[in-house]
Amino acid sequence: MSAAEGIDLAREALVLLCVVSLPVLLATLIAAVVVGVLQAATQVQDLTISFVPKILAALAAVLLFGPWIVERLVEFGRRMFALP
């Protein structure tokens, strides 16, 4: 493997990392914004109130997008092991 191929492989791995983490991060971001708006509207500033919905949103995103994420990672792994 040449240096250029190694750099391309590393770039592809980083892009894949960003793509597969995006659904979980977006779900957590949306939950954080909604909880933040509700906390600002009700003036309740408790840390546990903001923590639990974000964890639940991340878990729901992993359950919903988990098969897609695993499929992308397995596809990348197969391409890695098929390299000469």
Biopython code that builds the backbone (N, CA, C, O; Angstrom):
import numpy as np
from Bio.PDB.StructureBuilder import StructureBuilder

atoms = [
    (1, "MET", "N", (0.855, -1.176, 0.000)),
    (1, "MET", "CA", (0.000, 0.000, 0.000)),
    (1, "MET", "C", (0.894, 1.230, 0.000)),
    (1, "MET", "O", (1.822, 1.347, 0.800)),
    (2, "SER", "N", (0.601, 2.123, -0.895)),
    (2, "SER", "CA", (1.388, 3.356, -0.975)),
    (2, "SER", "C", (0.861, 4.379, 0.038)),
    (2, "SER", "O", (-0.180, 4.187, 0.667)),
    (3, "ALA", "N", (1.605, 5.447, 0.168)),
    (3, "ALA", "CA", (1.205, 6.504, 1.097)),
    (3, "ALA", "C", (-0.106, 7.155, 0.659)),
    (3, "ALA", "O", (-0.944, 7.494, 1.494)),
    (4, "ALA", "N", (-0.279, 7.328, -0.643)),
    (4, "ALA", "CA", (-1.512, 7.947, -1.147)),
    (4, "ALA", "C", (-2.724, 7.068, -0.857)),
    (4, "ALA", "O", (-3.793, 7.569, -0.507)),
    (5, "GLU", "N", (-2.551, 5.755, -1.006)),
    (5, "GLU", "CA", (-3.659, 4.848, -0.697)),
    (5, "GLU", "C", (-3.976, 4.872, 0.792)),
    (5, "GLU", "O", (-5.143, 4.819, 1.179)),
    (6, "GLY", "N", (-2.953, 4.950, 1.623)),
    (6, "GLY", "CA", (-3.165, 5.035, 3.066)),
    (6, "GLY", "C", (-3.893, 6.295, 3.474)),
    (6, "GLY", "O", (-4.762, 6.273, 4.346)),
    (7, "ILE", "N", (-3.527, 7.401, 2.833)),
    (7, "ILE", "CA", (-4.204, 8.665, 3.128)),
    (7, "ILE", "C", (-5.657, 8.621, 2.664)),
    (7, "ILE", "O", (-6.544, 9.111, 3.362)),
    (8, "ASP", "N", (-5.903, 8.041, 1.501)),
    (8, "ASP", "CA", (-7.284, 7.901, 1.020)),
    (8, "ASP", "C", (-8.102, 7.014, 1.952)),
    (8, "ASP", "O", (-9.272, 7.296, 2.212)),
    (9, "LEU", "N", (-7.498, 5.960, 2.447)),
    (9, "LEU", "CA", (-8.180, 5.055, 3.366)),
    (9, "LEU", "C", (-8.511, 5.762, 4.684)),
    (9, "LEU", "O", (-9.604, 5.599, 5.227)),
    (10, "ALA", "N", (-7.565, 6.540, 5.187)),
    (10, "ALA", "CA", (-7.809, 7.291, 6.416)),
    (10, "ALA", "C", (-8.900, 8.335, 6.207)),
    (10, "ALA", "O", (-9.746, 8.535, 7.079)),
    (11, "ARG", "N", (-8.882, 9.002, 5.053)),
    (11, "ARG", "CA", (-9.926, 9.989, 4.750)),
    (11, "ARG", "C", (-11.291, 9.324, 4.689)),
    (11, "ARG", "O", (-12.268, 9.843, 5.227)),
    (12, "GLU", "N", (-11.352, 8.164, 4.025)),
    (12, "GLU", "CA", (-12.614, 7.438, 3.918)),
    (12, "GLU", "C", (-13.112, 6.990, 5.292)),
    (12, "GLU", "O", (-14.311, 7.024, 5.565)),
    (13, "ALA", "N", (-12.187, 6.572, 6.150)),
    (13, "ALA", "CA", (-12.573, 6.156, 7.505)),
    (13, "ALA", "C", (-13.126, 7.331, 8.302)),
    (13, "ALA", "O", (-14.105, 7.169, 9.031)),
    (14, "LEU", "N", (-12.526, 8.498, 8.180)),
    (14, "LEU", "CA", (-13.018, 9.675, 8.894)),
    (14, "LEU", "C", (-14.380, 10.131, 8.371)),
    (14, "LEU", "O", (-15.245, 10.537, 9.147)),
    (15, "VAL", "N", (-14.565, 10.062, 7.058)),
    (15, "VAL", "CA", (-15.865, 10.418, 6.480)),
    (15, "VAL", "C", (-16.929, 9.430, 6.968)),
    (15, "VAL", "O", (-18.039, 9.833, 7.315)),
    (16, "LEU", "N", (-16.592, 8.150, 6.995)),
    (16, "LEU", "CA", (-17.531, 7.142, 7.483)),
    (16, "LEU", "C", (-17.871, 7.382, 8.948)),
    (16, "LEU", "O", (-19.027, 7.237, 9.348)),
    (17, "LEU", "N", (-16.882, 7.745, 9.744)),
    (17, "LEU", "CA", (-17.119, 8.059, 11.151)),
    (17, "LEU", "C", (-18.118, 9.199, 11.294)),
    (17, "LEU", "O", (-19.035, 9.128, 12.112)),
    (18, "CYS", "N", (-17.943, 10.237, 10.508)),
    (18, "CYS", "CA", (-18.867, 11.377, 10.563)),
    (18, "CYS", "C", (-20.272, 10.989, 10.116)),
    (18, "CYS", "O", (-21.260, 11.423, 10.708)),
    (19, "VAL", "N", (-20.356, 10.169, 9.069)),
    (19, "VAL", "CA", (-21.666, 9.786, 8.529)),
    (19, "VAL", "C", (-22.431, 8.901, 9.508)),
    (19, "VAL", "O", (-23.627, 9.104, 9.716)),
    (20, "VAL", "N", (-21.755, 7.916, 10.114)),
    (20, "VAL", "CA", (-22.481, 6.998, 10.998)),
    (20, "VAL", "C", (-22.793, 7.626, 12.350)),
    (20, "VAL", "O", (-23.710, 7.174, 13.035)),
    (21, "SER", "N", (-22.052, 8.660, 12.750)),
    (21, "SER", "CA", (-22.358, 9.301, 14.030)),
    (21, "SER", "C", (-23.405, 10.405, 13.896)),
    (21, "SER", "O", (-23.960, 10.862, 14.895)),
    (22, "LEU", "N", (-23.670, 10.827, 12.677)),
    (22, "LEU", "CA", (-24.586, 11.937, 12.454)),
    (22, "LEU", "C", (-26.006, 11.693, 12.983)),
    (22, "LEU", "O", (-26.546, 12.591, 13.630)),
    (23, "PRO", "N", (-26.645, 10.537, 12.750)),
    (23, "PRO", "CA", (-28.010, 10.367, 13.268)),
    (23, "PRO", "C", (-28.112, 10.489, 14.787)),
    (23, "PRO", "O", (-29.052, 11.097, 15.300)),
    (24, "VAL", "N", (-27.158, 9.919, 15.498)),
    (24, "VAL", "CA", (-27.190, 9.976, 16.962)),
    (24, "VAL", "C", (-26.945, 11.407, 17.445)),
    (24, "VAL", "O", (-27.617, 11.887, 18.357)),
    (25, "LEU", "N", (-25.988, 12.073, 16.831)),
    (25, "LEU", "CA", (-25.699, 13.447, 17.232)),
    (25, "LEU", "C", (-26.862, 14.388, 16.930)),
    (25, "LEU", "O", (-27.168, 15.270, 17.732)),
    (26, "LEU", "N", (-27.512, 14.207, 15.782)),
    (26, "LEU", "CA", (-28.661, 15.064, 15.454)),
    (26, "LEU", "C", (-29.828, 14.828, 16.402)),
    (26, "LEU", "O", (-30.481, 15.778, 16.832)),
    (27, "ALA", "N", (-30.094, 13.566, 16.730)),
    (27, "ALA", "CA", (-31.186, 13.271, 17.664)),
    (27, "ALA", "C", (-30.909, 13.886, 19.032)),
    (27, "ALA", "O", (-31.812, 14.435, 19.665)),
    (28, "THR", "N", (-29.676, 13.795, 19.483)),
    (28, "THR", "CA", (-29.309, 14.376, 20.773)),
    (28, "THR", "C", (-29.392, 15.898, 20.727)),
    (28, "THR", "O", (-29.833, 16.526, 21.690)),
    (29, "LEU", "N", (-28.971, 16.490, 19.616)),
    (29, "LEU", "CA", (-29.041, 17.943, 19.468)),
    (29, "LEU", "C", (-30.485, 18.431, 19.489)),
    (29, "LEU", "O", (-30.803, 19.417, 20.154)),
    (30, "ILE", "N", (-31.344, 17.747, 18.770)),
    (30, "ILE", "CA", (-32.756, 18.143, 18.741)),
    (30, "ILE", "C", (-33.377, 18.022, 20.126)),
    (30, "ILE", "O", (-34.124, 18.903, 20.554)),
    (31, "ALA", "N", (-33.069, 16.929, 20.830)),
    (31, "ALA", "CA", (-33.600, 16.756, 22.186)),
    (31, "ALA", "C", (-33.074, 17.845, 23.113)),
    (31, "ALA", "O", (-33.821, 18.351, 23.951)),
    (32, "ALA", "N", (-31.811, 18.214, 22.980)),
    (32, "ALA", "CA", (-31.234, 19.254, 23.832)),
    (32, "ALA", "C", (-31.885, 20.610, 23.580)),
    (32, "ALA", "O", (-32.144, 21.363, 24.519)),
    (33, "VAL", "N", (-32.147, 20.919, 22.316)),
    (33, "VAL", "CA", (-32.779, 22.204, 21.993)),
    (33, "VAL", "C", (-34.210, 22.245, 22.538)),
    (33, "VAL", "O", (-34.630, 23.246, 23.119)),
    (34, "VAL", "N", (-34.945, 21.162, 22.350)),
    (34, "VAL", "CA", (-36.330, 21.124, 22.845)),
    (34, "VAL", "C", (-36.358, 21.248, 24.361)),
    (34, "VAL", "O", (-37.149, 22.018, 24.905)),
    (35, "VAL", "N", (-35.507, 20.503, 25.044)),
    (35, "VAL", "CA", (-35.474, 20.569, 26.508)),
    (35, "VAL", "C", (-35.011, 21.945, 26.971)),
    (35, "VAL", "O", (-35.530, 22.476, 27.953)),
    (36, "GLY", "N", (-34.040, 22.527, 26.273)),
    (36, "GLY", "CA", (-33.574, 23.862, 26.631)),
    (36, "GLY", "C", (-34.656, 24.913, 26.506)),
    (36, "GLY", "O", (-34.782, 25.793, 27.357)),
    (37, "VAL", "N", (-35.439, 24.820, 25.438)),
    (37, "VAL", "CA", (-36.543, 25.772, 25.251)),
    (37, "VAL", "C", (-37.591, 25.580, 26.344)),
    (37, "VAL", "O", (-38.106, 26.553, 26.895)),
    (38, "LEU", "N", (-37.901, 24.328, 26.654)),
    (38, "LEU", "CA", (-38.879, 24.068, 27.713)),
    (38, "LEU", "C", (-38.367, 24.539, 29.076)),
    (38, "LEU", "O", (-39.130, 25.079, 29.876)),
    (39, "GLN", "N", (-37.082, 24.333, 29.333)),
    (39, "GLN", "CA", (-36.533, 24.803, 30.607)),
    (39, "GLN", "C", (-36.530, 26.327, 30.678)),
    (39, "GLN", "O", (-36.782, 26.902, 31.737)),
    (40, "ALA", "N", (-36.247, 26.972, 29.569)),
    (40, "ALA", "CA", (-36.265, 28.434, 29.564)),
    (40, "ALA", "C", (-37.682, 28.965, 29.740)),
    (40, "ALA", "O", (-37.897, 29.980, 30.402)),
    (41, "ALA", "N", (-38.637, 28.276, 29.146)),
    (41, "ALA", "CA", (-40.029, 28.725, 29.264)),
    (41, "ALA", "C", (-40.582, 28.508, 30.666)),
    (41, "ALA", "O", (-41.360, 29.323, 31.163)),
    (42, "THR", "N", (-40.185, 27.417, 31.302)),
    (42, "THR", "CA", (-40.719, 27.117, 32.640)),
    (42, "THR", "C", (-39.788, 27.578, 33.753)),
    (42, "THR", "O", (-40.161, 27.512, 34.924)),
    (43, "GLN", "N", (-38.595, 28.040, 33.420)),
    (43, "GLN", "CA", (-37.581, 28.494, 34.369)),
    (43, "GLN", "C", (-37.191, 27.413, 35.366)),
    (43, "GLN", "O", (-36.877, 27.705, 36.520)),
    (44, "VAL", "N", (-37.212, 26.165, 34.914)),
    (44, "VAL", "CA", (-36.738, 25.046, 35.724)),
    (44, "VAL", "C", (-35.340, 24.709, 35.233)),
    (44, "VAL", "O", (-35.176, 24.295, 34.086)),
    (45, "GLN", "N", (-34.334, 24.876, 36.071)),
    (45, "GLN", "CA", (-32.947, 24.676, 35.662)),
    (45, "GLN", "C", (-32.327, 23.502, 36.424)),
    (45, "GLN", "O", (-31.389, 23.685, 37.200)),
    (46, "ASP", "N", (-32.849, 22.315, 36.202)),
    (46, "ASP", "CA", (-32.315, 21.117, 36.842)),
    (46, "ASP", "C", (-31.521, 20.325, 35.811)),
    (46, "ASP", "O", (-32.000, 20.106, 34.698)),
    (47, "LEU", "N", (-30.314, 19.891, 36.168)),
    (47, "LEU", "CA", (-29.452, 19.193, 35.218)),
    (47, "LEU", "C", (-30.013, 17.832, 34.807)),
    (47, "LEU", "O", (-29.854, 17.418, 33.659)),
    (48, "THR", "N", (-30.664, 17.136, 35.735)),
    (48, "THR", "CA", (-31.178, 15.807, 35.394)),
    (48, "THR", "C", (-32.314, 15.889, 34.391)),
    (48, "THR", "O", (-32.524, 14.956, 33.616)),
    (49, "ILE", "N", (-33.045, 16.984, 34.396)),
    (49, "ILE", "CA", (-34.138, 17.135, 33.438)),
    (49, "ILE", "C", (-33.593, 17.228, 32.018)),
    (49, "ILE", "O", (-34.235, 16.750, 31.083)),
    (50, "SER", "N", (-32.447, 17.821, 31.842)),
    (50, "SER", "CA", (-31.880, 17.922, 30.500)),
    (50, "SER", "C", (-31.085, 16.678, 30.118)),
    (50, "SER", "O", (-30.921, 16.398, 28.930)),
    (51, "PHE", "N", (-30.594, 15.938, 31.087)),
    (51, "PHE", "CA", (-29.739, 14.781, 30.806)),
    (51, "PHE", "C", (-30.534, 13.576, 30.323)),
    (51, "PHE", "O", (-30.132, 12.926, 29.358)),
    (52, "VAL", "N", (-31.631, 13.269, 30.959)),
    (52, "VAL", "CA", (-32.405, 12.060, 30.651)),
    (52, "VAL", "C", (-32.986, 12.082, 29.233)),
    (52, "VAL", "O", (-32.852, 11.079, 28.532)),
    (53, "PRO", "N", (-33.619, 13.158, 28.771)),
    (53, "PRO", "CA", (-34.144, 13.152, 27.398)),
    (53, "PRO", "C", (-33.055, 12.996, 26.335)),
    (53, "PRO", "O", (-33.283, 12.364, 25.304)),
    (54, "LYS", "N", (-31.877, 13.566, 26.580)),
    (54, "LYS", "CA", (-30.790, 13.419, 25.614)),
    (54, "LYS", "C", (-30.321, 11.970, 25.541)),
    (54, "LYS", "O", (-30.054, 11.460, 24.453)),
    (55, "ILE", "N", (-30.220, 11.312, 26.673)),
    (55, "ILE", "CA", (-29.832, 9.894, 26.686)),
    (55, "ILE", "C", (-30.892, 9.058, 25.977)),
    (55, "ILE", "O", (-30.554, 8.166, 25.198)),
    (56, "LEU", "N", (-32.151, 9.329, 26.232)),
    (56, "LEU", "CA", (-33.230, 8.576, 25.586)),
    (56, "LEU", "C", (-33.250, 8.828, 24.078)),
    (56, "LEU", "O", (-33.499, 7.903, 23.305)),
    (57, "ALA", "N", (-32.997, 10.047, 23.657)),
    (57, "ALA", "CA", (-32.962, 10.359, 22.225)),
    (57, "ALA", "C", (-31.800, 9.647, 21.547)),
    (57, "ALA", "O", (-31.951, 9.127, 20.441)),
    (58, "ALA", "N", (-30.646, 9.618, 22.199)),
    (58, "ALA", "CA", (-29.489, 8.913, 21.637)),
    (58, "ALA", "C", (-29.757, 7.418, 21.549)),
    (58, "ALA", "O", (-29.410, 6.785, 20.552)),
    (59, "LEU", "N", (-30.365, 6.854, 22.568)),
    (59, "LEU", "CA", (-30.703, 5.431, 22.562)),
    (59, "LEU", "C", (-31.710, 5.114, 21.460)),
    (59, "LEU", "O", (-31.572, 4.108, 20.764)),
    (60, "ALA", "N", (-32.717, 5.962, 21.299)),
    (60, "ALA", "CA", (-33.709, 5.750, 20.241)),
    (60, "ALA", "C", (-33.061, 5.835, 18.861)),
    (60, "ALA", "O", (-33.401, 5.061, 17.967)),
    (61, "ALA", "N", (-32.135, 6.768, 18.687)),
    (61, "ALA", "CA", (-31.454, 6.890, 17.402)),
    (61, "ALA", "C", (-30.582, 5.676, 17.122)),
    (61, "ALA", "O", (-30.516, 5.210, 15.985)),
    (62, "VAL", "N", (-29.917, 5.164, 18.142)),
    (62, "VAL", "CA", (-29.098, 3.960, 17.957)),
    (62, "VAL", "C", (-29.984, 2.767, 17.604)),
    (62, "VAL", "O", (-29.630, 1.969, 16.736)),
    (63, "LEU", "N", (-31.115, 2.641, 18.260)),
    (63, "LEU", "CA", (-32.023, 1.537, 17.946)),
    (63, "LEU", "C", (-32.619, 1.675, 16.550)),
    (63, "LEU", "O", (-32.792, 0.681, 15.844)),
    (64, "LEU", "N", (-32.928, 2.893, 16.157)),
    (64, "LEU", "CA", (-33.543, 3.120, 14.855)),
    (64, "LEU", "C", (-32.531, 3.008, 13.714)),
    (64, "LEU", "O", (-32.812, 2.382, 12.692)),
    (65, "PHE", "N", (-31.366, 3.610, 13.886)),
    (65, "PHE", "CA", (-30.365, 3.634, 12.824)),
    (65, "PHE", "C", (-29.275, 2.590, 12.992)),
    (65, "PHE", "O", (-28.359, 2.524, 12.173)),
    (66, "GLY", "N", (-29.351, 1.774, 14.031)),
    (66, "GLY", "CA", (-28.334, 0.765, 14.290)),
    (66, "GLY", "C", (-28.064, -0.177, 13.129)),
    (66, "GLY", "O", (-26.903, -0.377, 12.774)),
    (67, "PRO", "N", (-29.091, -0.762, 12.525)),
    (67, "PRO", "CA", (-28.828, -1.656, 11.387)),
    (67, "PRO", "C", (-28.138, -0.952, 10.222)),
    (67, "PRO", "O", (-27.259, -1.531, 9.583)),
    (68, "TRP", "N", (-28.522, 0.269, 9.946)),
    (68, "TRP", "CA", (-27.880, 1.026, 8.869)),
    (68, "TRP", "C", (-26.420, 1.317, 9.198)),
    (68, "TRP", "O", (-25.552, 1.211, 8.332)),
    (69, "ILE", "N", (-26.151, 1.683, 10.446)),
    (69, "ILE", "CA", (-24.785, 1.970, 10.879)),
    (69, "ILE", "C", (-23.917, 0.720, 10.780)),
    (69, "ILE", "O", (-22.796, 0.777, 10.276)),
    (70, "VAL", "N", (-24.435, -0.405, 11.261)),
    (70, "VAL", "CA", (-23.678, -1.655, 11.210)),
    (70, "VAL", "C", (-23.424, -2.068, 9.764)),
    (70, "VAL", "O", (-22.341, -2.555, 9.437)),
    (71, "GLU", "N", (-24.413, -1.877, 8.904)),
    (71, "GLU", "CA", (-24.240, -2.221, 7.489)),
    (71, "GLU", "C", (-23.105, -1.412, 6.867)),
    (71, "GLU", "O", (-22.286, -1.962, 6.131)),
    (72, "ARG", "N", (-23.049, -0.120, 7.155)),
    (72, "ARG", "CA", (-21.976, 0.726, 6.614)),
    (72, "ARG", "C", (-20.610, 0.303, 7.157)),
    (72, "ARG", "O", (-19.631, 0.262, 6.412)),
    (73, "LEU", "N", (-20.544, -0.009, 8.445)),
    (73, "LEU", "CA", (-19.270, -0.405, 9.038)),
    (73, "LEU", "C", (-18.795, -1.760, 8.516)),
    (73, "LEU", "O", (-17.602, -1.953, 8.284)),
    (74, "VAL", "N", (-19.723, -2.696, 8.331)),
    (74, "VAL", "CA", (-19.356, -4.008, 7.795)),
    (74, "VAL", "C", (-18.883, -3.875, 6.354)),
    (74, "VAL", "O", (-17.908, -4.512, 5.954)),
    (75, "GLU", "N", (-19.572, -3.049, 5.580)),
    (75, "GLU", "CA", (-19.160, -2.814, 4.188)),
    (75, "GLU", "C", (-17.743, -2.229, 4.134)),
    (75, "GLU", "O", (-16.931, -2.638, 3.305)),
    (76, "PHE", "N", (-17.459, -1.287, 5.007)),
    (76, "PHE", "CA", (-16.122, -0.696, 5.047)),
    (76, "PHE", "C", (-15.088, -1.743, 5.485)),
    (76, "PHE", "O", (-13.992, -1.806, 4.928)),
    (77, "GLY", "N", (-15.435, -2.547, 6.466)),
    (77, "GLY", "CA", (-14.524, -3.590, 6.926)),
    (77, "GLY", "C", (-14.222, -4.616, 5.847)),
    (77, "GLY", "O", (-13.081, -5.054, 5.704)),
    (78, "ARG", "N", (-15.228, -4.996, 5.094)),
    (78, "ARG", "CA", (-15.012, -5.945, 3.994)),
    (78, "ARG", "C", (-14.087, -5.360, 2.935)),
    (78, "ARG", "O", (-13.219, -6.051, 2.403)),
    (79, "ARG", "N", (-14.283, -4.077, 2.634)),
    (79, "ARG", "CA", (-13.388, -3.435, 1.667)),
    (79, "ARG", "C", (-11.971, -3.353, 2.211)),
    (79, "ARG", "O", (-11.010, -3.476, 1.452)),
    (80, "MET", "N", (-11.829, -3.146, 3.511)),
    (80, "MET", "CA", (-10.499, -3.085, 4.115)),
    (80, "MET", "C", (-9.779, -4.424, 3.999)),
    (80, "MET", "O", (-8.597, -4.463, 3.658)),
    (81, "PHE", "N", (-10.479, -5.516, 4.279)),
    (81, "PHE", "CA", (-9.851, -6.828, 4.233)),
    (81, "PHE", "C", (-9.660, -7.333, 2.807)),
    (81, "PHE", "O", (-8.873, -8.250, 2.572)),
    (82, "ALA", "N", (-10.372, -6.745, 1.862)),
    (82, "ALA", "CA", (-10.212, -7.147, 0.452)),
    (82, "ALA", "C", (-9.072, -6.410, -0.235)),
    (82, "ALA", "O", (-8.740, -6.708, -1.383)),
    (83, "LEU", "N", (-8.469, -5.447, 0.460)),
    (83, "LEU", "CA", (-7.344, -4.715, -0.153)),
    (83, "LEU", "C", (-6.166, -5.659, -0.369)),
    (83, "LEU", "O", (-5.917, -6.548, 0.446)),
    (84, "PRO", "N", (-5.440, -5.462, -1.473)),
    (84, "PRO", "CA", (-4.282, -6.330, -1.730)),
    (84, "PRO", "C", (-3.126, -6.067, -0.802)),
    (84, "PRO", "O", (-2.089, -6.723, -0.906)),
]
sb = StructureBuilder()
sb.init_structure("model")
sb.init_model(0)
sb.init_chain("A")
sb.init_seg("    ")
for serial, (resi, resn, name, xyz) in enumerate(atoms, 1):
    if name == "N":
        sb.init_residue(resn, " ", resi, " ")
    sb.init_atom(name, np.array(xyz, "f"), 0.0, 1.0, " ", f" {name:<3s}", serial, name[0])
structure = sb.get_structure()
